[in-house]
Amino acid sequence: MSATQERRSLLGRRTVVAAVGAAGAAAALTACGGSDDSGGSDTVEQPGSGGEGKGGQGGAVLAATADIPEGGGVVFAKQKVVVTQPQPGEFKAFSSLCTHQGCAVKDVSGGTITCPCHNSTFDAATGSPSGGPATQPLPAREITVEGDSIRLA
């Protein structure tokens, strides 16, 4: 094999190895992200609610206000948001990704948002951590309440 052919062969192998490595990394990221979308009775995936604007009315409707229990909430796995109703008629929204290691929170009840990975808890009214190991609050997400509909802004 000539030196030129050998370089082409090596370059071809490097390209294949790089492509396989990138595909493996993408698969691993997809698997990690997808593993948090199952389970949890308060986790909801709404069909057709990808957050795109509709008719100038902000984001897609996440839920009806009646779907969010007082003192509790609902996790919308696809949108990575948790909507709570800490007081009657008061709705809050936060990222559903725990600030400890990024796991998806699963349960909202009794005024507390709970992450199943390491049992971090957050206040459903403020998103502030109420039990470790998380030390940072859940980032607030913007929602709008129009009539009986809750939209992700």
Buried (B, 14 or more C-beta within 10 A) or exposed (E): EEEEEEEEEEEEEEEEEEEEEEEEEEEEEEEEEEEBBEEBEBBBEBEEBEBEEEEEEBBBBBBEBEBBEEBBBBBBBBBBBBBBBBEEEEBBBBBBBBBBEEBBBBBBBEBBBBBBBEEBBBBBBBBEBBBEBBEEBBEEBEBBBEEEBBBBE
